[in-house]
Amino acid sequence: MNSARLVRVTVAAVLAATLLTACSSGGDNNAVPRDWIRKTYTATGSDWADPGGTPSEVAREIHAEREALDRASGGNMEFLRYGDDMVTVSPRRSGSLIEIEDYRNGYHRHRQHLTYWPDPDSESFRGGGPGEGK
């Protein structure tokens, strides 16, 4: 009888852990691939640079590394949305400058190019972080 109870408790614990994992945000799936950007591009203080790639090419590379939730362009810049963060890729000399910032700040700086992205100040904005869609 004791062993049957132990089996039930163990099965219940495994099922609970599985359900909690399934309900999580998916780890880094919606996060900016920061480590990859650090390894791939040249640091310029708090930002990164690609000396020869156009903003479109660099944004495509970043998106290929980890798919963004959304992508937009405007004013010779490319924008990638990752949950509560965004990546802005803009022209710099003969290459590109890569900036990672909080979605709210980036949205307010570049809202004229992000016309169909959700306003982070609206009540319906969920951000894409932990608990997204619940």
N, CA, C and O atoms as a Tinker XYZ file with bonds, in Angstrom:
   536  protein
     1  N      0.819000   -1.190000    0.000000    73     2
     2  CA     0.000000    0.000000    0.000000    64     1     3
     3  C      0.862000    1.253000    0.000000    63     2     4     5
     4  O      0.548000    2.219000   -0.696000    81     3
     5  N      1.933000    1.251000    0.763000    73     3     6
     6  CA     2.838000    2.381000    0.810000    64     5     7
     7  C      3.485000    2.640000   -0.544000    63     6     8     9
     8  O      3.628000    3.791000   -0.957000    81     7
     9  N      3.878000    1.572000   -1.235000    73     7    10
    10  CA     4.528000    1.733000   -2.531000    64     9    11
    11  C      3.546000    2.260000   -3.570000    63    10    12    13
    12  O      3.945000    3.037000   -4.437000    81    11
    13  N      2.293000    1.871000   -3.514000    73    11    14
    14  CA     1.284000    2.389000   -4.438000    64    13    15
    15  C      1.088000    3.893000   -4.233000    63    14    16    17
    16  O      0.939000    4.644000   -5.197000    81    15
    17  N      1.089000    4.313000   -2.999000    73    15    18
    18  CA     0.938000    5.743000   -2.693000    64    17    19
    19  C      2.167000    6.507000   -3.194000    63    18    20    21
    20  O      2.032000    7.597000   -3.750000    81    19
    21  N      3.342000    5.953000   -3.004000    73    19    22
    22  CA     4.574000    6.580000   -3.466000    64    21    23
    23  C      4.566000    6.736000   -4.985000    63    22    24    25
    24  O      4.994000    7.766000   -5.505000    81    23
    25  N      4.087000    5.733000   -5.690000    73    23    26
    26  CA     3.997000    5.797000   -7.151000    64    25    27
    27  C      3.029000    6.910000   -7.562000    63    26    28    29
    28  O      3.329000    7.687000   -8.468000    81    27
    29  N      1.870000    6.991000   -6.902000    73    27    30
    30  CA     0.890000    8.040000   -7.233000    64    29    31
    31  C      1.464000    9.424000   -6.982000    63    30    32    33
    32  O      1.288000   10.323000   -7.805000    81    31
    33  N      2.142000    9.610000   -5.866000    73    31    34
    34  CA     2.729000   10.912000   -5.549000    64    33    35
    35  C      3.808000   11.270000   -6.563000    63    34    36    37
    36  O      3.891000   12.418000   -7.000000    81    35
    37  N      4.628000   10.307000   -6.938000    73    35    38
    38  CA     5.680000   10.539000   -7.919000    64    37    39
    39  C      5.094000   10.914000   -9.276000    63    38    40    41
    40  O      5.562000   11.854000   -9.917000    81    39
    41  N      4.070000   10.180000   -9.714000    73    39    42
    42  CA     3.417000   10.472000  -10.989000    64    41    43
    43  C      2.786000   11.859000  -10.947000    63    42    44    45
    44  O      2.893000   12.611000  -11.915000    81    43
    45  N      2.136000   12.206000   -9.849000    73    43    46
    46  CA     1.520000   13.527000   -9.703000    64    45    47
    47  C      2.571000   14.631000   -9.763000    63    46    48    49
    48  O      2.344000   15.672000  -10.382000    81    47
    49  N      3.721000   14.409000   -9.122000    73    47    50
    50  CA     4.787000   15.409000   -9.137000    64    49    51
    51  C      5.346000   15.591000  -10.547000    63    50    52    53
    52  O      5.597000   16.718000  -10.974000    81    51
    53  N      5.539000   14.503000  -11.260000    73    51    54
    54  CA     6.042000   14.594000  -12.635000    64    53    55
    55  C      5.042000   15.315000  -13.527000    63    54    56    57
    56  O      5.431000   16.164000  -14.328000    81    55
    57  N      3.760000   14.990000  -13.401000    73    55    58
    58  CA     2.731000   15.673000  -14.191000    64    57    59
    59  C      2.675000   17.160000  -13.867000    63    58    60    61
    60  O      2.556000   17.985000  -14.773000    81    59
    61  N      2.757000   17.512000  -12.595000    73    59    62
    62  CA     2.735000   18.919000  -12.196000    64    61    63
    63  C      3.923000   19.665000  -12.785000    63    62    64    65
    64  O      3.769000   20.778000  -13.290000    81    63
    65  N      5.096000   19.070000  -12.727000    73    63    66
    66  CA     6.290000   19.706000  -13.291000    64    65    67
    67  C      6.148000   19.894000  -14.796000    63    66    68    69
    68  O      6.538000   20.929000  -15.336000    81    67
    69  N      5.593000   18.901000  -15.467000    73    67    70
    70  CA     5.378000   18.988000  -16.913000    64    69    71
    71  C      4.406000   20.103000  -17.252000    63    70    72    73
    72  O      4.644000   20.875000  -18.181000    81    71
    73  N      3.312000   20.194000  -16.507000    73    71    74
    74  CA     2.333000   21.253000  -16.747000    64    73    75
    75  C      2.922000   22.635000  -16.489000    63    74    76    77
    76  O      2.669000   23.560000  -17.260000    81    75
    77  N      3.687000   22.790000  -15.441000    73    75    78
    78  CA     4.308000   24.079000  -15.155000    64    77    79
    79  C      5.288000   24.474000  -16.241000    63    78    80    81
    80  O      5.367000   25.646000  -16.609000    81    79
    81  N      6.020000   23.531000  -16.749000    73    79    82
    82  CA     6.956000   23.806000  -17.828000    64    81    83
    83  C      6.205000   24.202000  -19.092000    63    82    84    85
    84  O      6.625000   25.122000  -19.794000    81    83
    85  N      5.122000   23.536000  -19.389000    73    83    86
    86  CA     4.331000   23.836000  -20.582000    64    85    87
    87  C      3.698000   25.213000  -20.504000    63    86    88    89
    88  O      3.489000   25.852000  -21.535000    81    87
    89  N      3.391000   25.680000  -19.308000    73    87    90
    90  CA     2.758000   26.983000  -19.138000    64    89    91
    91  C      3.761000   28.118000  -19.051000    63    90    92    93
    92  O      3.360000   29.281000  -19.011000    81    91
    93  N      5.038000   27.823000  -19.022000    73    91    94
    94  CA     6.039000   28.883000  -18.922000    64    93    95
    95  C      6.157000   29.597000  -20.258000    63    94    96    97
    96  O      5.546000   29.187000  -21.245000    81    95
    97  N      6.943000   30.664000  -20.287000    73    95    98
    98  CA     7.075000   31.477000  -21.495000    64    97    99
    99  C      7.949000   30.827000  -22.552000    63    98   100   101
   100  O      8.119000   31.392000  -23.632000    81    99
   101  N      8.496000   29.681000  -22.282000    73    99   102
   102  CA     9.304000   29.015000  -23.286000    64   101   103
   103  C     10.776000   29.360000  -23.176000    63   102   104   105
   104  O     11.520000   29.244000  -24.150000    81   103
   105  N     11.195000   29.779000  -22.007000    73   103   106
   106  CA    12.603000   30.096000  -21.797000    64   105   107
   107  C     13.016000   31.318000  -22.584000    63   106   108   109
   108  O     12.392000   32.374000  -22.477000    81   107
   109  N     14.071000   31.178000  -23.381000    73   107   110
   110  CA    14.614000   32.301000  -24.132000    64   109   111
   111  C     14.034000   32.416000  -25.534000    63   110   112   113
   112  O     14.541000   33.199000  -26.337000    81   111
   113  N     12.998000   31.667000  -25.852000    73   111   114
   114  CA    12.456000   31.677000  -27.208000    64   113   115
   115  C     12.006000   33.055000  -27.658000    63   114   116   117
   116  O     12.082000   33.360000  -28.848000    81   115
   117  N     11.538000   33.900000  -26.741000    73   115   118
   118  CA    11.080000   35.239000  -27.098000    64   117   119
   119  C     12.087000   36.303000  -26.714000    63   118   120   121
   120  O     11.770000   37.490000  -26.783000    81   119
   121  N     13.279000   35.924000  -26.315000    73   119   122
   122  CA    14.282000   36.882000  -25.856000    64   121   123
   123  C     15.262000   37.225000  -26.967000    63   122   124   125
   124  O     15.538000   36.422000  -27.858000    81   123
   125  N     15.774000   38.443000  -26.883000    73   123   126
   126  CA    16.811000   38.876000  -27.807000    64   125   127
   127  C     18.013000   37.925000  -27.671000    63   126   128   129
   128  O     18.394000   37.584000  -26.552000    81   127
   129  N     18.606000   37.499000  -28.775000    73   127   130
   130  CA    19.783000   36.619000  -28.691000    64   129   131
   131  C     21.044000   37.417000  -28.332000    63   130   132   133
   132  O     21.970000   37.525000  -29.136000    81   131
   133  N     21.066000   37.974000  -27.116000    73   131   134
   134  CA    22.143000   38.869000  -26.665000    64   133   135
   135  C     23.524000   38.225000  -26.751000    63   134   136   137
   136  O     24.461000   38.837000  -27.265000    81   135
   137  N     23.658000   37.006000  -26.259000    73   135   138
   138  CA    24.975000   36.353000  -26.279000    64   137   139
   139  C     25.482000   36.193000  -27.704000    63   138   140   141
   140  O     26.663000   36.410000  -27.976000    81   139
   141  N     24.603000   35.819000  -28.602000    73   139   142
   142  CA    24.994000   35.651000  -29.995000    64   141   143
   143  C     25.397000   36.997000  -30.597000    63   142   144   145
   144  O     26.380000   37.067000  -31.335000    81   143
   145  N     24.671000   38.046000  -30.302000    73   143   146
   146  CA    25.009000   39.387000  -30.802000    64   145   147
   147  C     26.374000   39.802000  -30.261000    63   146   148   149
   148  O     27.202000   40.324000  -31.007000    81   147
   149  N     26.615000   39.574000  -28.967000    73   147   150
   150  CA    27.915000   39.917000  -28.361000    64   149   151
   151  C     29.069000   39.196000  -29.050000    63   150   152   153
   152  O     30.136000   39.776000  -29.255000    81   151
   153  N     28.853000   37.929000  -29.408000    73   151   154
   154  CA    29.907000   37.125000  -30.038000    64   153   155
   155  C     30.094000   37.468000  -31.517000    63   154   156   157
   156  O     31.190000   37.323000  -32.059000    81   155
   157  N     29.021000   37.923000  -32.165000    73   155   158
   158  CA    29.042000   38.102000  -33.615000    64   157   159
   159  C     29.453000   39.503000  -34.052000    63   158   160   161
   160  O     30.096000   39.660000  -35.090000    81   159
   161  N     29.095000   40.512000  -33.283000    73   159   162
   162  CA    29.328000   41.901000  -33.684000    64   161   163
   163  C     30.316000   42.583000  -32.745000    63   162   164   165
   164  O     30.623000   42.060000  -31.674000    81   163
   165  N     30.808000   43.743000  -33.145000    73   163   166
   166  CA    31.813000   44.488000  -32.397000    64   165   167
   167  C     31.143000   45.418000  -31.391000    63   166   168   169
   168  O     30.268000   46.205000  -31.754000    81   167
   169  N     31.551000   45.327000  -30.132000    73   167   170
   170  CA    30.992000   46.189000  -29.088000    64   169   171
   171  C     31.427000   47.637000  -29.314000    63   170   172   173
   172  O     32.581000   47.908000  -29.646000    81   171
   173  N     30.484000   48.556000  -29.128000    73   171   174
   174  CA    30.758000   49.997000  -29.221000    64   173   175
   175  C     30.134000   50.659000  -28.000000    63   174   176   177
   176  O     29.166000   51.409000  -28.128000    81   175
   177  N     30.668000   50.395000  -26.844000    73   175   178
   178  CA    30.044000   50.877000  -25.607000    64   177   179
   179  C     28.895000   49.956000  -25.245000    63   178   180   181
   180  O     29.103000   48.764000  -25.018000    81   179
   181  N     27.690000   50.494000  -25.190000    73   179   182
   182  CA    26.530000   49.671000  -24.834000    64   181   183
   183  C     25.832000   49.082000  -26.063000    63   182   184   185
   184  O     24.852000   48.350000  -25.922000    81   183
   185  N     26.322000   49.392000  -27.259000    73   183   186
   186  CA    25.735000   48.889000  -28.500000    64   185   187
   187  C     26.754000   48.025000  -29.234000    63   186   188   189
   188  O     27.846000   47.772000  -28.725000    81   187
   189  N     26.393000   47.576000  -30.431000    73   187   190
   190  CA    27.269000   46.746000  -31.253000    64   189   191
   191  C     27.247000   47.271000  -32.679000    63   190   192   193
   192  O     26.305000   47.952000  -33.084000    81   191
   193  N     28.280000   46.954000  -33.430000    73   191   194
   194  CA    28.378000   47.420000  -34.809000    64   193   195
   195  C     28.785000   46.276000  -35.730000    63   194   196   197
   196  O     29.502000   45.353000  -35.344000    81   195
   197  N     28.299000   46.376000  -36.958000    73   195   198
   198  CA    28.742000   45.514000  -38.045000    64   197   199
   199  C     29.364000   46.468000  -39.063000    63   198   200   201
   200  O     28.665000   47.319000  -39.613000    81   199
   201  N     30.658000   46.342000  -39.321000    73   199   202
   202  CA    31.326000   47.331000  -40.165000    64   201   203
   203  C     30.911000   47.338000  -41.628000    63   202   204   205
   204  O     31.146000   48.331000  -42.317000    81   203
   205  N     30.304000   46.273000  -42.124000    73   203   206
   206  CA    30.004000   46.231000  -43.542000    64   205   207
   207  C     28.585000   45.866000  -43.916000    63   206   208   209
   208  O     28.179000   46.089000  -45.056000    81   207
   209  N     27.817000   45.309000  -42.992000    73   207   210
   210  CA    26.467000   44.858000  -43.325000    64   209   211
   211  C     25.435000   45.981000  -43.287000    63   210   212   213
   212  O     25.492000   46.858000  -42.424000    81   211
   213  N     24.508000   45.948000  -44.211000    73   211   214
   214  CA    23.412000   46.929000  -44.196000    64   213   215
   215  C     22.455000   46.592000  -43.052000    63   214   216   217
   216  O     22.446000   45.459000  -42.573000    81   215
   217  N     21.651000   47.559000  -42.610000    73   215   218
   218  CA    20.671000   47.259000  -41.567000    64   217   219
   219  C     19.755000   46.085000  -41.919000    63   218   220   221
   220  O     19.418000   45.277000  -41.054000    81   219
   221  N     19.361000   45.994000  -43.161000    73   219   222
   222  CA    18.494000   44.893000  -43.581000    64   221   223
   223  C     19.208000   43.547000  -43.462000    63   222   224   225
   224  O     18.619000   42.573000  -42.992000    81   223
   225  N     20.464000   43.485000  -43.884000    73   223   226
   226  CA    21.234000   42.250000  -43.793000    64   225   227
   227  C     21.460000   41.836000  -42.342000    63   226   228   229
   228  O     21.305000   40.666000  -41.992000    81   227
   229  N     21.830000   42.813000  -41.492000    73   227   230
   230  CA    22.112000   42.518000  -40.088000    64   229   231
   231  C     20.831000   42.071000  -39.387000    63   230   232   233
   232  O     20.857000   41.110000  -38.618000    81   231
   233  N     19.718000   42.748000  -39.636000    73   231   234
   234  CA    18.442000   42.350000  -39.027000    64   233   235
   235  C     18.062000   40.940000  -39.464000    63   234   236   237
   236  O     17.552000   40.160000  -38.660000    81   235
   237  N     18.304000   40.607000  -40.724000    73   235   238
   238  CA    18.010000   39.264000  -41.229000    64   237   239
   239  C     18.857000   38.220000  -40.506000    63   238   240   241
   240  O     18.362000   37.144000  -40.171000    81   239
   241  N     20.148000   38.535000  -40.261000    73   239   242
   242  CA    21.023000   37.609000  -39.538000    64   241   243
   243  C     20.536000   37.377000  -38.102000    63   242   244   245
   244  O     20.492000   36.243000  -37.626000    81   243
   245  N     20.172000   38.468000  -37.425000    73   243   246
   246  CA    19.694000   38.355000  -36.037000    64   245   247
   247  C     18.396000   37.564000  -36.004000    63   246   248   249
   248  O     18.219000   36.689000  -35.156000    81   247
   249  N     17.492000   37.868000  -36.920000    73   247   250
   250  CA    16.203000   37.169000  -36.996000    64   249   251
   251  C     16.405000   35.683000  -37.309000    63   250   252   253
   252  O     15.659000   34.834000  -36.823000    81   251
   253  N     17.414000   35.380000  -38.119000    73   251   254
   254  CA    17.705000   33.979000  -38.444000    64   253   255
   255  C     18.240000   33.236000  -37.226000    63   254   256   257
   256  O     17.976000   32.046000  -37.053000    81   255
   257  N     18.990000   33.938000  -36.385000    73   255   258
   258  CA    19.517000   33.317000  -35.167000    64   257   259
   259  C     18.394000   33.013000  -34.185000    63   258   260   261
   260  O     18.338000   31.923000  -33.615000    81   259
   261  N     17.507000   33.969000  -33.989000    73   259   262
   262  CA    16.333000   33.760000  -33.140000    64   261   263
   263  C     15.198000   34.584000  -33.716000    63   262   264   265
   264  O     15.275000   35.811000  -33.790000    81   263
   265  N     14.153000   33.901000  -34.119000    73   263   266
   266  CA    13.030000   34.555000  -34.779000    64   265   267
   267  C     12.367000   35.582000  -33.864000    63   266   268   269
   268  O     11.998000   35.279000  -32.729000    81   267
   269  N     12.225000   36.796000  -34.378000    73   267   270
   270  CA    11.565000   37.871000  -33.639000    64   269   271
   271  C     10.051000   37.671000  -33.683000    63   270   272   273
   272  O      9.522000   37.025000  -34.588000    81   271
   273  N      9.365000   38.239000  -32.688000    73   271   274
   274  CA     7.901000   38.195000  -32.685000    64   273   275
   275  C      7.338000   39.049000  -33.806000    63   274   276   277
   276  O      6.271000   38.759000  -34.348000    81   275
   277  N      8.070000   40.111000  -34.151000    73   275   278
   278  CA     7.624000   41.017000  -35.208000    64   277   279
   279  C      8.833000   41.738000  -35.770000    63   278   280   281
   280  O      9.874000   41.842000  -35.121000    81   279
   281  N      8.676000   42.235000  -36.993000    73   279   282
   282  CA     9.757000   42.953000  -37.656000    64   281   283
   283  C      9.156000   44.100000  -38.447000    63   282   284   285
   284  O      8.111000   43.951000  -39.080000    81   283
   285  N      9.828000   45.255000  -38.406000    73   283   286
   286  CA     9.362000   46.428000  -39.148000    64   285   287
   287  C     10.577000   47.170000  -39.687000    63   286   288   289
   288  O     11.698000   46.972000  -39.218000    81   287
   289  N     10.341000   48.031000  -40.682000    73   287   290
   290  CA    11.401000   48.871000  -41.209000    64   289   291
   291  C     10.868000   50.276000  -41.435000    63   290   292   293
   292  O      9.665000   50.488000  -41.591000    81   291
   293  N     11.781000   51.222000  -41.448000    73   291   294
   294  CA    11.430000   52.602000  -41.718000    64   293   295
   295  C     12.614000   53.509000  -41.481000    63   294   296   297
   296  O     13.410000   53.277000  -40.571000    81   295
   297  N     12.736000   54.551000  -42.304000    73   295   298
   298  CA    13.826000   55.495000  -42.134000    64   297   299
   299  C     15.188000   54.855000  -42.238000    63   298   300   301
   300  O     16.091000   55.230000  -41.491000    81   299
   301  N     15.374000   53.901000  -43.137000    73   299   302
   302  CA    16.632000   53.157000  -43.312000    64   301   303
   303  C     17.002000   52.310000  -42.099000    63   302   304   305
   304  O     18.145000   51.867000  -41.987000    81   303
   305  N     16.058000   52.078000  -41.191000    73   303   306
   306  CA    16.307000   51.273000  -39.995000    64   305   307
   307  C     15.441000   50.022000  -40.035000    63   306   308   309
   308  O     14.419000   49.965000  -40.719000    81   307
   309  N     15.884000   49.018000  -39.275000    73   307   310
   310  CA    15.137000   47.769000  -39.114000    64   309   311
   311  C     14.862000   47.585000  -37.626000    63   310   312   313
   312  O     15.697000   47.912000  -36.783000    81   311
   313  N     13.681000   47.056000  -37.316000    73   311   314
   314  CA    13.268000   46.871000  -35.933000    64   313   315
   315  C     12.811000   45.430000  -35.727000    63   314   316   317
   316  O     12.036000   44.897000  -36.521000    81   315
   317  N     13.293000   44.805000  -34.659000    73   315   318
   318  CA    12.912000   43.442000  -34.303000    64   317   319
   319  C     12.339000   43.474000  -32.894000    63   318   320   321
   320  O     12.962000   44.010000  -31.977000    81   319
   321  N     11.146000   42.899000  -32.721000    73   319   322
   322  CA    10.514000   42.876000  -31.394000    64   321   323
   323  C     10.652000   41.493000  -30.788000    63   322   324   325
   324  O     10.309000   40.487000  -31.408000    81   323
   325  N     11.163000   41.463000  -29.560000    73   323   326
   326  CA    11.338000   40.235000  -28.783000    64   325   327
   327  C     10.690000   40.446000  -27.425000    63   326   328   329
   328  O     11.359000   40.915000  -26.504000    81   327
   329  N      9.423000   40.119000  -27.265000    73   327   330
   330  CA     8.751000   40.247000  -25.980000    64   329   331
   331  C      8.843000   41.649000  -25.428000    63   330   332   333
   332  O      8.283000   42.578000  -26.011000    81   331
   333  N      9.537000   41.824000  -24.316000    73   331   334
   334  CA     9.644000   43.122000  -23.658000    64   333   335
   335  C     10.847000   43.932000  -24.140000    63   334   336   337
   336  O     11.138000   44.990000  -23.582000    81   335
   337  N     11.545000   43.455000  -25.161000    73   335   338
   338  CA    12.718000   44.159000  -25.690000    64   337   339
   339  C     12.587000   44.332000  -27.191000    63   338   340   341
   340  O     11.767000   43.683000  -27.841000    81   339
   341  N     13.412000   45.221000  -27.728000    73   339   342
   342  CA    13.475000   45.362000  -29.178000    64   341   343
   343  C     14.903000   45.643000  -29.600000    63   342   344   345
   344  O     15.708000   46.176000  -28.836000    81   343
   345  N     15.195000   45.273000  -30.830000    73   343   346
   346  CA    16.495000   45.509000  -31.441000    64   345   347
   347  C     16.266000   46.503000  -32.569000    63   346   348   349
   348  O     15.391000   46.317000  -33.415000    81   347
   349  N     17.070000   47.566000  -32.565000    73   347   350
   350  CA    17.038000   48.542000  -33.652000    64   349   351
   351  C     18.366000   48.445000  -34.384000    63   350   352   353
   352  O     19.430000   48.502000  -33.768000    81   351
   353  N     18.301000   48.297000  -35.700000    73   351   354
   354  CA    19.504000   48.245000  -36.528000    64   353   355
   355  C     19.445000   49.444000  -37.464000    63   354   356   357
   356  O     18.543000   49.552000  -38.295000    81   355
   357  N     20.411000   50.340000  -37.323000    73   355   358
   358  CA    20.410000   51.573000  -38.116000    64   357   359
   359  C     21.735000   51.721000  -38.858000    63   358   360   361
   360  O     22.734000   51.104000  -38.490000    81   359
   361  N     21.734000   52.556000  -39.920000    73   359   362
   362  CA    22.974000   52.765000  -40.671000    64   361   363
   363  C     24.035000   53.439000  -39.798000    63   362   364   365
   364  O     23.730000   54.321000  -38.994000    81   363
   365  N     25.271000   53.010000  -39.971000    73   363   366
   366  CA    26.411000   53.617000  -39.263000    64   365   367
   367  C     27.618000   53.524000  -40.184000    63   366   368   369
   368  O     28.096000   52.428000  -40.481000    81   367
   369  N     28.106000   54.664000  -40.633000    73   367   370
   370  CA    29.218000   54.722000  -41.585000    64   369   371
   371  C     28.916000   53.800000  -42.761000    63   370   372   373
   372  O     27.907000   53.988000  -43.441000    81   371
   373  N     29.760000   52.817000  -43.013000    73   371   374
   374  CA    29.504000   51.902000  -44.139000    64   373   375
   375  C     28.842000   50.612000  -43.668000    63   374   376   377
   376  O     28.719000   49.666000  -44.447000    81   375
   377  N     28.412000   50.557000  -42.404000    73   375   378
   378  CA    27.797000   49.351000  -41.861000    64   377   379
   379  C     26.534000   49.654000  -41.080000    63   378   380   381
   380  O     25.699000   50.454000  -41.503000    81   379
   381  N     26.406000   48.995000  -39.918000    73   379   382
   382  CA    25.186000   49.115000  -39.122000    64   381   383
   383  C     25.493000   49.208000  -37.641000    63   382   384   385
   384  O     26.498000   48.680000  -37.165000    81   383
   385  N     24.615000   49.888000  -36.918000    73   383   386
   386  CA    24.657000   49.974000  -35.463000    64   385   387
   387  C     23.493000   49.161000  -34.917000    63   386   388   389
   388  O     22.367000   49.281000  -35.401000    81   387
   389  N     23.757000   48.338000  -33.912000    73   387   390
   390  CA    22.739000   47.470000  -33.312000    64   389   391
   391  C     22.500000   47.931000  -31.882000    63   390   392   393
   392  O     23.424000   47.963000  -31.069000    81   391
   393  N     21.249000   48.289000  -31.579000    73   391   394
   394  CA    20.874000   48.722000  -30.238000    64   393   395
   395  C     19.821000   47.765000  -29.684000    63   394   396   397
   396  O     18.891000   47.375000  -30.389000    81   395
   397  N     19.978000   47.395000  -28.422000    73   395   398
   398  CA    18.976000   46.582000  -27.732000    64   397   399
   399  C     18.427000   47.442000  -26.612000    63   398   400   401
   400  O     19.186000   47.993000  -25.815000    81   399
   401  N     17.112000   47.557000  -26.550000    73   399   402
   402  CA    16.512000   48.360000  -25.490000    64   401   403
   403  C     15.152000   47.825000  -25.093000    63   402   404   405
   404  O     14.567000   46.980000  -25.771000    81   403
   405  N     14.674000   48.331000  -23.998000    73   403   406
   406  CA    13.357000   47.995000  -23.507000    64   405   407
   407  C     12.324000   48.358000  -24.574000    63   406   408   409
   408  O     12.417000   49.414000  -25.200000    81   407
   409  N     11.350000   47.489000  -24.777000    73   407   410
   410  CA    10.352000   47.719000  -25.820000    64   409   411
   411  C      9.664000   49.069000  -25.660000    63   410   412   413
   412  O      9.480000   49.786000  -26.643000    81   411
   413  N      9.284000   49.423000  -24.441000    73   411   414
   414  CA     8.571000   50.686000  -24.201000    64   413   415
   415  C      9.417000   51.880000  -24.673000    63   414   416   417
   416  O      8.908000   52.750000  -25.380000    81   415
   417  N     10.683000   51.930000  -24.295000    73   415   418
   418  CA    11.543000   53.041000  -24.696000    64   417   419
   419  C     11.741000   53.076000  -26.206000    63   418   420   421
   420  O     11.633000   54.131000  -26.831000    81   419
   421  N     12.031000   51.914000  -26.786000    73   419   422
   422  CA    12.232000   51.842000  -28.230000    64   421   423
   423  C     10.985000   52.224000  -29.007000    63   422   424   425
   424  O     11.064000   52.915000  -30.023000    81   423
   425  N      9.840000   51.776000  -28.530000    73   423   426
   426  CA     8.580000   52.103000  -29.200000    64   425   427
   427  C      8.373000   53.614000  -29.209000    63   426   428   429
   428  O      8.004000   54.185000  -30.235000    81   427
   429  N      8.608000   54.261000  -28.075000    73   427   430
   430  CA     8.407000   55.713000  -28.001000    64   429   431
   431  C      9.410000   56.465000  -28.878000    63   430   432   433
   432  O      9.065000   57.494000  -29.458000    81   431
   433  N     10.634000   55.972000  -28.983000    73   431   434
   434  CA    11.639000   56.619000  -29.844000    64   433   435
   435  C     11.319000   56.484000  -31.322000    63   434   436   437
   436  O     11.581000   57.399000  -32.102000    81   435
   437  N     10.751000   55.344000  -31.714000    73   435   438
   438  CA    10.578000   55.036000  -33.140000    64   437   439
   439  C      9.127000   54.788000  -33.528000    63   438   440   441
   440  O      8.868000   54.146000  -34.546000    81   439
   441  N      8.188000   55.274000  -32.753000    73   439   442
   442  CA     6.774000   54.940000  -32.989000    64   441   443
   443  C      6.307000   55.283000  -34.400000    63   442   444   445
   444  O      5.407000   54.625000  -34.921000    81   443
   445  N      6.894000   56.293000  -35.029000    73   443   446
   446  CA     6.459000   56.664000  -36.385000    64   445   447
   447  C      6.719000   55.535000  -37.384000    63   446   448   449
   448  O      6.076000   55.490000  -38.433000    81   447
   449  N      7.646000   54.625000  -37.081000    73   447   450
   450  CA     7.945000   53.493000  -37.972000    64   449   451
   451  C      7.247000   52.202000  -37.531000    63   450   452   453
   452  O      7.255000   51.211000  -38.261000    81   451
   453  N      6.651000   52.213000  -36.352000    73   451   454
   454  CA     6.079000   50.994000  -35.762000    64   453   455
   455  C      4.563000   51.103000  -35.690000    63   454   456   457
   456  O      3.963000   50.798000  -34.660000    81   455
   457  N      3.952000   51.532000  -36.766000    73   455   458
   458  CA     2.531000   51.870000  -36.759000    64   457   459
   459  C      1.607000   50.704000  -36.417000    63   458   460   461
   460  O      0.526000   50.924000  -35.869000    81   459
   461  N      1.999000   49.487000  -36.721000    73   459   462
   462  CA     1.107000   48.358000  -36.426000    64   461   463
   463  C      1.562000   47.550000  -35.212000    63   462   464   465
   464  O      0.947000   46.530000  -34.902000    81   463
   465  N      2.613000   47.970000  -34.520000    73   463   466
   466  CA     3.042000   47.289000  -33.300000    64   465   467
   467  C      2.192000   47.756000  -32.130000    63   466   468   469
   468  O      1.721000   48.893000  -32.133000    81   467
   469  N      1.984000   46.909000  -31.133000    73   467   470
   470  CA     1.131000   47.305000  -30.003000    64   469   471
   471  C      1.764000   48.406000  -29.165000    63   470   472   473
   472  O      2.962000   48.388000  -28.885000    81   471
   473  N      0.932000   49.362000  -28.774000    73   471   474
   474  CA     1.377000   50.449000  -27.911000    64   473   475
   475  C      1.603000   49.896000  -26.508000    63   474   476   477
   476  O      0.669000   49.357000  -25.915000    81   475
   477  N      2.817000   50.013000  -25.956000    73   475   478
   478  CA     3.080000   49.438000  -24.631000    64   477   479
   479  C      2.324000   50.135000  -23.505000    63   478   480   481
   480  O      2.270000   49.621000  -22.387000    81   479
   481  N      1.741000   51.298000  -23.788000    73   479   482
   482  CA     0.980000   52.009000  -22.764000    64   481   483
   483  C     -0.506000   51.674000  -22.788000    63   482   484   485
   484  O     -1.269000   52.158000  -21.951000    81   483
   485  N     -0.920000   50.841000  -23.754000    73   483   486
   486  CA    -2.331000   50.467000  -23.811000    64   485   487
   487  C     -2.615000   49.372000  -22.791000    63   486   488   489
   488  O     -1.715000   48.631000  -22.396000    81   487
   489  N     -3.856000   49.278000  -22.374000    73   487   490
   490  CA    -4.243000   48.275000  -21.381000    64   489   491
   491  C     -4.152000   46.859000  -21.936000    63   490   492   493
   492  O     -4.011000   45.903000  -21.173000    81   491
   493  N     -4.230000   46.715000  -23.249000    73   491   494
   494  CA    -4.220000   45.379000  -23.851000    64   493   495
   495  C     -2.813000   44.854000  -24.121000    63   494   496   497
   496  O     -2.653000   43.689000  -24.487000    81   495
   497  N     -1.788000   45.693000  -23.947000    73   495   498
   498  CA    -0.427000   45.253000  -24.216000    64   497   499
   499  C      0.014000   44.219000  -23.210000    63   498   500   501
   500  O     -0.075000   44.447000  -22.004000    81   499
   501  N      0.507000   43.045000  -23.705000    73   499   502
   502  CA     0.931000   41.948000  -22.834000    64   501   503
   503  C      2.451000   41.792000  -22.819000    63   502   504   505
   504  O      2.990000   41.142000  -21.924000    81   503
   505  N      3.147000   42.372000  -23.785000    73   503   506
   506  CA     4.602000   42.390000  -23.751000    64   505   507
   507  C      5.324000   41.150000  -24.201000    63   506   508   509
   508  O      6.478000   41.254000  -24.617000    81   507
   509  N      4.729000   40.000000  -24.146000    73   507   510
   510  CA     5.403000   38.794000  -24.597000    64   509   511
   511  C      6.335000   38.191000  -23.580000    63   510   512   513
   512  O      7.088000   37.272000  -23.902000    81   511
   513  N      6.304000   38.684000  -22.358000    73   511   514
   514  CA     7.168000   38.139000  -21.319000    64   513   515
   515  C      6.550000   36.912000  -20.671000    63   514   516   517
   516  O      5.627000   36.319000  -21.228000    81   515
   517  N      7.051000   36.520000  -19.488000    73   515   518
   518  CA     6.506000   35.365000  -18.793000    64   517   519
   519  C      4.995000   35.505000  -18.569000    63   518   520   521
   520  O      4.518000   36.556000  -18.142000    81   519
   521  N      4.275000   34.467000  -18.854000    73   519   522
   522  CA     2.829000   34.491000  -18.689000    64   521   523
   523  C      2.099000   35.014000  -19.909000    63   522   524   525
   524  O      0.889000   35.232000  -19.852000    81   523
   525  N      2.799000   35.220000  -21.006000    73   523   526
   526  CA     2.203000   35.739000  -22.219000    64   525   527
   527  C      1.032000   34.869000  -22.646000    63   526   528   529
   528  O      1.129000   33.643000  -22.684000    81   527
   529  N     -0.072000   35.527000  -22.966000    73   527   530
   530  CA    -1.229000   34.820000  -23.509000    64   529   531
   531  C     -2.077000   34.106000  -22.507000    63   530   532   533
   532  O     -2.951000   33.331000  -22.893000    81   531
   533  N     -1.860000   34.330000  -21.233000    73   531   534
   534  CA    -2.649000   33.614000  -20.212000    64   533   535
   535  C     -3.784000   34.480000  -19.735000    63   534   536
   536  O     -4.562000   34.061000  -18.878000    81   535
